[in-house]
Amino acid sequence: MTGLIAQVEAFALTLLLGMLAAVLIHYYQLSIRVMNIGRYTLYLLDILFWIMMLILILAGILAINQGELRIYVFIGLVLGALVYLRCLAPRTSKAIHSAALHTARNISRLSAAIKIPLLFLHTRWQLFKQSKKKPPPSREE
């Protein structure tokens, strides 16, 4: 009987893990829509996001049932995501959209704060390179 209870507990935790994954996917989708991102940057962000999701899911499965991949683990992940997307996403969409807007605003501020010193250094470097190209003043003796 304890084996059955452990499997039910693992299934319930896997449902929660599926819901968490769906929340993160929802947040990522809304964040990408809010930001003005180029095509190749989006490709890079997608790859990084899915690597992060893979690590999160594998760490969750490792913590829930010592990494045993059984059919109820996959069913729990899919059902958890479906429960979130069908029942909870319409209720949480406004809050997640607000969080995505705040994230986009903060990333914009951070990139501006990084660009200003870099542009300053770039202009100084260009001036330095130009000053080296000028021939030395001729000595008229």
HELIX and SHEET records of a PDB file:
HELIX    1   1 THR A    2  VAL A   34  1                                  33    
HELIX    2   2 ARG A   39  ASN A   65  1                                  27    
HELIX    3   3 ILE A   71  VAL A   83  1                                  13    
HELIX    4   4 TYR A   84  LEU A   88  3                                   5    
HELIX    5   5 ALA A   89  LYS A  133  1                                  45    
END                                                                             
